[in-house]
Amino acid sequence: MAAMIVAGLFAALKLNTQFFPTIEIPRISVTISWPGASAADVEENILDALEPELRFLDNVDEVRSVAREGSGTINLDFTAQADMQKALADVEQAVDSVTTLPEDSEEPVIRRTAFYEAVARLVISGPFDEKTIKAQAKRIRDGLLAAGIDKVTMNGARDEEIWVRIREADLHRLGLTLASVAQRIREDTRDLPTGVLEGPVEMQLRSLAQRRTPDTIGEIEVKSSLSGEKVLLREIARVETRFDKDQVIGRKDGKIAIELDIQRSLNADTLKTMQVMFDYLKTVKPTLPPGMTLDLYQVRGKFVQQRLGILVKNGLQGLVLVLIVLFFFLDARIAFWVAAGIPVALLATLAVMLASGQTVNMVSMFALIMMLGIIVDDAIVVGEETATRQAMGYSRLEAAEWGALRMLRPVM
């Protein structure tokens, strides 16, 4: 009994608390970037080359591919029985075996999908423009990550693009075309979606840029002469940053808002993550501009705390109930030891949960609450049978043994 109590107390300190049971996602993704390539080229030269090598790997259940401008992704879903470590090694080997990928494409990035569970959602809003709200949301996101939160995702924040506006008259005057200016910008930039080049027609620009601001892009040389005269983009165009008008903007009570989805990783504790979040928000609130608000909702840690409270409350109520019933009708010593079995059984269960890799979550706590009721009933019937055997003249040890054996089938 002492060993069960010690093991249970140790397990209570070590067991992870979370909202849902841990779920392993049997998925591996392969992503390859090819700057400047169209979606059709990505599909033809990258995805079509990789898919045949990946589709027939062991335990692959479904293959989904997405080609987009500048990159392509293949998602592999495996069966629940798959060994994901072996699957990851098989995918890496299959990708390495493909030697026909474009020379200027980047190295494939192979990732096993990680499990993340939502802990809470935070909405930042106020009577400010979108740029201000987004800047504060980024600051809070980075602060939460630095404080120890595993993952924070921004929702409702539109992407920023760099727009270039050129008048058709300026193009004709310099003997330029919209396509030639767009090509010059592409040559001078790398890896950044730069938005739309506007003129007689519109052209979508994608670049990955070392030039990342309107000022630096405005310094791009679009034409030069033999005499050394240079024409810079800013001299014939208006370069500015805008938000992507095709994306949805978040609002709360009519004001611009951005939501932060705060998540924990596989091994993180929900209650500890929630406390880290509360501590950080307590320090950041005084630094916000006047009128900006932070609103928390769907705080799952509170649900876990409530369920733990129910578990403890039911355990104490069951203990008191057993003590009252048994003290009235049975020997005080029998009543004490039968009642002691309730916390001992609970602690032993926690020790087994830790040893078997289980966690304290909403499902397991519901099972523990149900178990407490069963233990209370079993404790009473076994105690009564023990008392009966003792009254029949059995010794205390014999009465306990016969009481347990006699009630074994009913309590099972």
N, C-alpha and C positions, 0 to 999 in steps of 0.2 A: 504494500500500500504506500509506503514511504517513497519507493522508487517511482510509482505512478504519479504521486503528488509532485515530486521534484521534476520529473520529465514533463509533466503537464505545465508547470509554472515556467519552465524553460521554453516550451513550445509557445506559450501565450505571449512571450516577449519576442519570439522570432517569426511567428507566422505572419505572412503578408495579408493585409486587409485591402479589399478592393470591392468594386460594385458587382461585376460579373465574374464568373470563373474564367481562368486564363484560356484563351483560344489561340491555337496555332494556325496560322494562315498558310496553307501549302501552296505558295505562289512565288515564282521567281520572275523577275523582269530583266530584259536585255535592252539597253538603250545605246544607240550609236548616233553621234552628231556628225553632220556633214555640212559645214557652213556654206551657204550660198546655193545649195541644191534645192530644187523644187520638190514638192511632195511626190510627184510622179516618178522623178529620178530616184528618190529615196526608196520608194516601193520596188522599183525595177532592179536597182543595183545592190540594195542592202537587204530588204525584207525577203524578197524572192530567193536570195542566196542563202539566208539563214534558216528560213522556215523548214525546208526539207530536212535539214540536219537536226532540228529541234523537235519536230512534230512526233517522231517515232521513238523518242527516248522512253525508258521504262517509267511506267506509272503516270505518264502525261494524260490528263483528263480533257483539257481544253487549251487551245492556242488562239490568242487574239492579238492582232497586229494593228498598229496605228502609224500611218505615215503622215508627217507634217513637214512644212517647209523647214529645212535645215536639220531634221532629226527623224528618227524612227524608233518605235518601241515594240517589243514583242513580250506579251505577258503569257506565262506558262502556268496553268493551274494543274496541280498534281492531285492524285487520289489521297484520301485520308490515311491510307496505310503506307504511304511513301516515306522513305527515310530521306529527310530533306537535306542532310549533310551530303549524302551520296548524290542526291539529285543536283545539288549545287555544283559538285565536282563534275558530274556528267555534262551539265550545261556549259561549264567553262571549257571542258575538253571539246565539245561539239563546236563551240564558237571559234576556238583556236584552230580547228581543222578547216575552216573556211578561208581560203586564200585569195578569193576573187573580189574582196571588198575594195572600194575605191581607195587609191593611194592617199588622197587628201582627206579622207574621213578620219575621225578621231578614234581612239581606242574604245572598244565596247565597254560599257559599264554594266556589270552584272550584279543585281541586288536580290537578296531574299527579302520578301515583304515582312516588315516588322509589325508586331502587335502594339497598338496604342489604344488606350481607353480614355474617354473623356472624363475629366474630373470636374470641370465647371466651364461656364461660358461667361465672358466679360464683354460688355458693350461700352465703347467709348463714344460719347456724343456731346454735342454742344452747339452754340450759335457761332460756328466758325466755318471757314472755307475748307474744302476737301484737302487741300495741301497741309493745312495746320493739323486737322484731325489725323491724317495719315502719318505725319511726323511724330505726333504724340503716341499713336498706336505702335509705331515701330520702336519708339523709345521704351514703352512699357513691355512690348514683346521681348526686346533684347534684355531688359532688366529681369524679367521672369526667367529667361533661359540662364542668365548669369547666376540667378539665385538658386538654381538647381532643378527647375522644371524641365522635364525631358523633351517636350515638344509643344510649341505654341503656333497655331495656324491662324492667319488673318483672313477673315471673310468680309466681303463688301468693300474691299479696297481695290480700286481700279488701277490697272497698270499705267505707268507714265510712258509717253511716246514723244519723240522729237519730230516735229513737223517742219517742213521746209516749203515756203511759198515763193514761187518765182513768177514774175509777170511775163506774159508771152512776148511783149515788146522787147524786153531785155534779152531774151533768148535770141530773137531775130537780129538784134543789133550786134551781138557778139558772135553770131554764126553758130550758136549752140542749139542742141536739142534737149528735150527733157530726158531722153534716154541716156545721152552722153553725160549729163550732169549726175544722173542717178548712178551710172557706172563709176564715175569718179568718186562719189561718196562711198560706194561699196569698196573700192580699192583702198580707201584711206581709213576704213573702219573694220572692226572685227567684233562679232558676237554681242550685238545689242539690237533689239527691235527699234528701229528709228522712226517708224510711223509712215506717214504718207508724204510724197512729194507732189505738190499741187501746181498745176499750170493749165495748159489747154486740156490736158487729161491728167488723171491722178495715177500715181504709181506707188505701190506698197514697197517700202524699203525695209530690208532686214540686214542688220550688220552686227558685228560683235566687236564692240569698239573699245579701243583705247581712248578714243575721243568720246566722252560720255556726257558732255554738256553742250547746250546750244552755242556757247562761246567758242569752244574748241572745234566744233563742227563748222562753225562759221569761218574758221581760218583755213578750211580746205581750199586748195588752189584748183580752180575749175578751168582756167585757160592761161596760157603764157605765150609770149611772142619771142621772135628771134632777138629783139632789142632788149629782152629781159623784163618787159612789162608783165606783171602778173595780175590776174583777176581772181579775187577771193570770193567765196560763196556768200559771205555776209554783205558784199558790195552789190550783189544783184538779187539777194533773196532775204526773206524774213525767216529766221530760225528761232523756234520757240518750243517749250515743253508743254504738252497737254496730256490730259487723261484720256484713255481709250473710250471713245463715245459709244462703242458697241457693247461695253460691259455694263453690268448692273451696279448702280450705286446704292449703298445701304442708307437707310433712314430710320430714325426713332423719334416718334412724336413730331414728325415733320422736319427734324434736324438731321444733318449728315451724321452718319454713325458707322463705326467699324467694329466688327465682332472679333474677339480673340477666343479661339477654341483651345482651352488648356488641357493637355493630355499627359498621361503617365505611360511609361514603358512597361515591359513585361514584368520586371523585377521591382518596380517602384511601389511604394505603399500609398494607397489612396489618402489615408488620414494624414500622413506626413507631408505628402504633396500639397494637400489642402492647407495645412498649416503654413508651409513655405509661401504659398500664394497669399494668404491673409497677411502674413508678416510683411511681405514686399509691398502689397497694396497700401498698407497702413503708412509706410514710409513715402510712397510716391504721391499719394493724394494731396498733401500740402504743396507739392511742386507743380501741380497742374494750373493752367490759366484759369482765372475766375470764370465761372459759368460752365466749365467742362465737367462732365459727370462720368462716373464709373458705376455700372450696374451689373451685379452678379446674378446669374440665374442658373438653374439646373446644376446646383452644387451637389454632386453625388455623394461627396464625403458626409454630408449631413444625413442622407438616407442610411448610410452605413452606420453612423453613430446612433441613429434612432433604433436600428435593428439590434445593435449591440446592447443598447439600453433595455430593449424588450427581453433579450436573452438573459441578461443579469437579473432583471426584475422577476421573470418567470422562475429562474433558478432559486432565488431567495424565497419567493412565495411557496414553491414546492417544498423547499426545505422546512419552512415553518409549518406548512400543512402536515407533513409527515411527522414532525416532532409532536405537534398537538395531538394528532390521532393516536400515535403509538404510545405517548406518555399516558394518555387516558386509559388505554385498553391493554397495554403490554408492560413488561418490565422496563424500567428506565434505562438500564444498560443496553438492552436489545434495541430500544427506541433510538438511542444515541448512535449506535453503530450502523443501524439501517439508514438513518438520516445522513450519516457521514458518507454513505455510498454515493449520494447524489453528486456532491462536488468532486469526489474521487473519480467517478465514472466520466464526468465532464472533462476533467483534467487529463485522464487517460485517453479520451477521444482526441483531444488537442495534440497529444504526443504522437498518436497514430497518424493524424493528419499531417503533421510536420514531417514524419518519417516517410510518408507516401507522396510528398510533394504537393499536398493540397493547400488551399488558401481559405482565409475567412472572408466569405463573400455573401451576397444576399441569398443565394441558394443554399449554401452550407449552413448559414445561420438559421434559415427556416427549418432545415432538417434538425439542427441542434435544439431548437425550441420544441419541435414535435417530440424529440427524443426525451426531453425533460419530463413531459407528461407521462411517457411510457415508464420512465425510471421511477417516478413517484408511485405509480400503480404497482409496479413490480416490487418495489421496496416494501410496500404495505403487505402484500400477500405473502411474500417470503418471510417477513417478520412475524406475521400471524402464525404461519405454519411452524416456525421455529419455537415460538412461545407455546404452541399446542404440544409439540414434541417434548419440550422441557417439562410441561405439566404432567405428561405421561410418565415421567421418571427418567427421561434421557438426560445424560450429562450435557453441559452447555455446548461442548464441542460436537457431540453426537447430534444434538438438536439442530445445530447450525448446518451440519453436513446433510442430515436427512431433510431439513427444511428446504435447502437449496436443490437437492436432488428431486424431491417430491414436486416442487414447483417449476422444475426446469422446462418441462414440455409446455405448460401454460404460458410461461413468460416468453418462451421462444416463439 
